[in-house]
Each structure stands twice: as structure tokens, then as C-alpha cells.
Amino acid sequence: MALDWSETPKTPLIVDGVTLEYACFGPAPDKALTIVLLHEGLGSTALWRDFPAKLAARTGCGVFVYSRQGYGQSDPTALPKPIDFMTHEAVNVLPKVLDQVGFDRAVLFGHSDGATIAALHAGNVQDHRIRGLILMAPHFFTEDMGLAEIEKAKTAFETTDMKARLGKYHKDPEGAFLGWNGVWLNPDFKKWNVADTIDYFRVPCLAIQGRDDQYGTLAQIEVIEERSYAPVEMLVIDDCKHAPQFEQPEAVLAGVAEFIDHLELIEAAEVETA
């Protein structure tokens, strides 16, 4: 195993000369299925809070979480980011991260931008180690209501103590914010649409979204059900906005545990018929 499998690892994770923050929970990859957590547009390893530990305890899986370049305590990134930064991350960076984790079987679990990155990886990279996808509040295309919320975030960053608050979690809070916000509010990004990546899913997917998500309508997960060749399970959570893992954690943990159980049953059946 290449990395130090612990909550406070000592061995660095370095990809293309960039040092990335990471943490590991639950059993190591040689003992159980691994869940790889991919954070949202302003997220980081620490901003998952206690969710990774709860996820490992509830599912019996190992959980690997890292901060992408420019976030958390990972090395800063150059700005401005390209409009296709999520595709670049999914195709050029994530495969190298996964190679260092050292697993044989894994599920990609992404939130918001992280969910889009997970989807883009599944649709563009042939990786037989990935056995399932969990996409929570993903983005496949822009919507006016979501862009309006991102505009509000820009105003908050400029007029409140938001930068200081982000600084508690990000080494470079200004870079983290502008890297995310700058792309989403770029006029050329309005026509961005990566829904065609769903056509290439070949593993089961659990799609999760809060019914009151302020950054996207239910169309963002309905398109998965409409286009995926592989099985899709839908979990729409009432009284919930953009962060189901914090707003309705029990519903998320129960849904994910059930999905993992389904995957294990599928694998067991495939072994018996092989």
C-alpha cells in the first residue's frame, strides 16, 4: 500500500509534484471496499467534518478523502482555472491519486463539483477498480438559479468575513474561492454541459439530492436516470438543500449503506456464476 492509511497520515501524497492533503478512515484497502470522497467546490478534507468517520463506521468500508490542489492544506493552484477544470481533474489528476491509494475495489463518492468530477472519471476513464458511483448534488449543466446563488457567494466574499472563515480550512482562501467562483461566473461557462458523460457509465450509481437544493434542480439527477446504461438508484431528500451529508446525515448514511450492500450482493452473484 503506497499511502499511510490513518486519520493523520505522515506519508505525503504527491501528484505531478503537487502535495495533496489527505486522510483515511476505517479498514485499509486490502481489507475492504474503499470509498473515495471528492469534495465540493469550496470543500476540503477537514470540511467533510466527521462524515468520513461515520461513513466508515456505517458501511464497514475504508474511506479515503483528499483536498484537491488549491483547497485545504494542499498546494496552491494557478488562477484563473480553465473552464474545463473538472474534466481535467477527472481525467488527468484523479487517476494518479487513485493509483497511490492502493485499492482493488472502490466507489467514487462526490459532492457537488466533486460529484461531477466522479461522473466525468466514470465516463472517460476505463478503470475496472471502480465498482460504483455515488453522486450527491452533482452538476451536469448550468441553471440560472444556481448561477444566481454563486453570484450571491461572490458578494458575500467581497463584503463579509467569508475570506477569514474560509481561512480556517484553506491555506489559500482567496485562491480557493476565486478558483471556483471565477469559473462558474465566467460568461463562457453558461453553456457548459457534460451530461453526455452519463452515456458511458458502466457501473451502478446512487444519485442523491436535497429537494430544496439552491444550486440545482432535480433535473441534475433525473438526467442520470434518463441517460445511464447502468442501474441507477435515486434518493431525493426532503427538508434538505445542497449539503445532505450535514442537513440530513441519517438519510444519506442509510442510503449509502444500502447501496453498498447492493453492490456487494452483485459482486457475490458475479463470483458465483463465473
C-alpha positions in Angstrom: 0.0 0.0 0.0 1.5 3.3 -1.1 0.0 5.7 1.4 -0.1 5.9 5.2 -3.6 4.6 6.0 -4.6 6.7 9.0 -6.6 9.8 10.0 -3.3 11.7 10.5 -1.0 10.3 7.8 2.7 11.0 7.8 3.5 9.8 4.3 2.9 12.6 1.7 0.6 12.3 -1.3 2.4 13.9 -4.2 0.9 14.0 -7.8 2.9 15.7 -10.6 5.0 17.5 -8.0 1.9 18.8 -6.1 1.5 17.8 -2.5 -2.1 17.0 -1.6 -3.7 16.8 1.9 -5.5 13.5 2.7 -6.8 11.3 5.4 -8.0 7.7 5.7 -10.7 6.1 7.9 -11.8 2.6 8.6 -10.2 -0.6 7.2 -7.3 -0.4 4.7 -7.9 -1.2 1.0 -6.6 -4.7 1.4 -9.3 -5.4 4.0 -12.5 -3.9 2.5 -14.0 -1.9 -0.3 -12.7 1.7 -0.4 -15.0 4.8 -0.7 -13.2 7.7 -2.2 -14.7 11.1 -1.2 -14.5 14.0 -3.6 -15.3 17.4 -2.1 -17.5 20.3 -3.3 -16.3 23.5 -5.0 -15.2 25.1 -1.7 -14.6 21.9 0.3 -11.6 20.2 1.7 -10.6 17.2 3.8 -11.4 19.0 7.0 -14.7 20.4 5.7 -16.2 16.9 5.5 -16.1 17.2 9.3 -17.0 13.8 11.0 -18.8 12.4 7.9 -15.9 10.2 6.7 -15.6 8.5 10.1 -19.4 8.0 10.3 -19.4 6.6 6.7 -16.7 4.1 7.5 -18.5 3.0 10.7 -21.8 2.7 9.0 -20.7 0.8 5.9 -17.7 -1.2 7.1 -15.7 0.3 4.2 -12.5 2.2 4.2 -12.8 5.9 3.4 -10.2 7.9 1.6 -10.6 11.7 1.4 -8.2 14.3 0.0 -8.1 18.0 -0.8 -7.7 18.9 -4.5 -4.9 21.3 -5.4 -5.8 24.8 -4.3 -8.0 23.6 -1.4 -7.5 22.8 2.3 -3.8 22.3 3.1 -2.9 21.1 -0.4 -0.5 23.2 -2.5 -2.0 26.3 -4.1 -3.1 26.3 -7.8 -2.6 28.9 -10.6 -5.5 31.2 -11.4 -7.7 31.6 -13.4 -8.7 28.0 -13.7 -9.8 26.8 -17.2 -13.5 26.3 -17.9 -12.9 22.5 -18.2 -11.1 22.2 -14.9 -13.5 19.5 -13.7 -12.8 17.3 -16.7 -9.0 17.9 -16.3 -9.2 16.9 -12.7 -11.2 13.8 -13.5 -9.1 12.6 -16.4 -5.6 13.8 -15.7 -5.3 14.1 -11.9 -7.8 11.7 -10.2 -6.4 8.6 -11.9 -2.9 9.3 -10.5 -4.4 9.9 -7.0 -6.3 6.6 -7.1 -3.2 4.7 -8.2 -1.4 5.8 -5.0 -4.3 4.8 -2.7 -3.6 1.1 -3.4 -7.1 -0.4 -3.6 -8.5 -3.2 -5.8 -12.2 -2.2 -5.4 -13.6 1.3 -4.8 -16.6 3.5 -5.0 -16.3 7.1 -6.0 -18.5 9.4 -3.8 -18.6 13.0 -4.9 -20.4 16.1 -3.6 -21.3 19.0 -5.9 -18.3 19.7 -8.1 -16.7 16.6 -6.7 -19.7 14.6 -7.9 -19.3 16.0 -11.4 -15.6 15.0 -11.2 -16.6 11.5 -10.2 -19.0 11.3 -13.0 -16.5 12.5 -15.6 -14.0 10.0 -14.4 -16.5 7.2 -14.8 -17.5 8.4 -18.2 -14.0 9.0 -19.6 -11.5 6.7 -17.8 -11.6 2.9 -18.1 -10.9 1.8 -14.5 -12.1 -1.6 -13.6 -11.3 -1.0 -9.9 -14.3 1.4 -9.7 -17.4 -0.7 -8.8 -19.9 2.1 -8.2 -20.7 5.8 -8.1 -22.4 7.9 -5.5 -23.2 11.4 -6.9 -24.6 13.8 -4.3 -25.9 17.2 -5.7 -24.0 16.8 -9.0 -23.8 19.4 -11.7 -24.1 18.4 -15.4 -25.2 21.7 -16.8 -25.7 25.3 -15.6 -29.0 26.6 -14.4 -30.0 30.2 -13.8 -31.0 29.7 -10.2 -27.7 28.0 -9.4 -25.7 30.8 -11.0 -27.6 33.4 -9.1 -26.6 31.7 -5.8 -23.0 31.7 -6.9 -23.3 35.4 -7.7 -24.5 35.8 -4.1 -21.5 34.0 -2.8 -19.2 36.4 -4.7 -21.0 39.3 -3.0 -20.6 37.7 0.4 -16.9 37.1 -0.2 -16.4 40.7 -1.1 -18.5 42.3 1.7 -18.4 39.9 4.7 -15.8 38.0 6.8 -16.2 35.0 4.5 -12.5 35.0 3.5 -11.5 34.8 7.1 -13.9 32.0 7.7 -12.5 30.1 4.7 -9.0 30.7 6.0 -9.7 28.3 8.9 -9.8 25.5 6.4 -7.8 26.6 3.3 -4.2 27.5 3.1 -5.0 29.9 0.3 -8.7 31.0 0.9 -8.7 33.6 -1.8 -7.3 31.2 -4.4 -9.8 28.5 -3.3 -12.8 30.9 -3.6 -11.8 32.6 -6.8 -10.8 29.4 -8.5 -14.3 28.1 -8.0 -16.3 31.2 -8.3 -14.4 32.6 -11.3 -15.1 29.7 -13.5 -18.8 29.4 -12.6 -19.4 33.1 -13.2 -17.3 33.2 -16.5 -19.9 34.1 -19.2 -18.5 31.3 -21.4 -19.3 28.8 -18.7 -23.1 29.4 -19.0 -23.3 27.0 -22.0 -21.2 24.3 -20.2 -22.9 20.8 -20.4 -21.2 17.5 -19.6 -24.4 15.3 -19.4 -23.1 13.2 -22.3 -20.6 11.6 -19.9 -23.5 9.7 -18.3 -23.9 7.7 -21.5 -20.7 5.9 -20.7 -21.4 4.9 -17.2 -20.9 1.1 -16.8 -21.3 0.7 -13.0 -24.3 1.2 -10.7 -24.9 4.7 -9.5 -26.7 6.2 -6.4 -27.9 9.8 -7.1 -28.6 11.9 -4.1 -30.1 15.4 -3.9 -31.9 17.6 -1.5 -35.3 18.6 -2.7 -34.6 22.2 -1.9 -31.1 22.4 -3.3 -30.4 26.0 -4.0 -27.6 25.3 -6.5 -29.5 22.9 -8.8 -32.9 21.5 -9.6 -33.8 17.8 -9.6 -33.1 17.8 -13.3 -29.4 17.4 -12.3 -30.1 13.8 -11.1 -33.1 13.0 -13.3 -30.7 13.2 -16.3 -28.7 10.4 -14.8 -31.7 8.1 -14.7 -32.7 9.1 -18.2 -29.3 8.5 -19.8 -27.4 5.9 -17.8 -26.9 2.4 -19.4 -26.1 1.0 -15.9 -28.5 0.8 -12.9 -29.4 4.0 -11.1 -30.9 4.4 -7.6 -32.4 7.7 -6.7 -32.5 9.3 -3.3 -34.3 12.7 -3.1 -34.3 14.0 0.5 -37.0 16.3 1.8 -36.2 19.3 4.0 -32.7 19.4 2.5 -30.7 21.9 0.5 -27.2 21.5 -1.0 -25.4 19.6 1.8 -27.4 16.4 2.5 -24.4 14.9 4.5 -24.9 17.6 7.1 -28.5 18.6 6.8 -29.9 15.0 6.7 -27.0 12.8 7.6 -29.0 9.8 8.7 -30.8 9.6 5.4 -27.5 9.8 3.5 -25.8 7.2 5.6 -28.7 4.8 5.4 -29.0 5.3 1.6 -25.3 4.8 1.0 -25.1 1.7 3.3 -28.0 0.1 1.4 -26.3 1.0 -2.0 -23.0 -0.6 -0.8 -24.9 -3.7 0.3 -26.4 -3.9 -3.2 -23.0 -3.7 -4.8 -21.6 -6.4 -2.6 -24.5 -8.7 -3.5 -24.0 -8.0 -7.2 -20.3 -8.9 -6.9 -21.0 -12.0 -4.9 -23.5 -13.2 -7.6 -21.0 -12.5 -10.3 -18.3 -14.6 -8.5 -20.8 -17.5 -8.1 -21.6 -17.5 -11.8 -18.1 -17.0 -13.0 
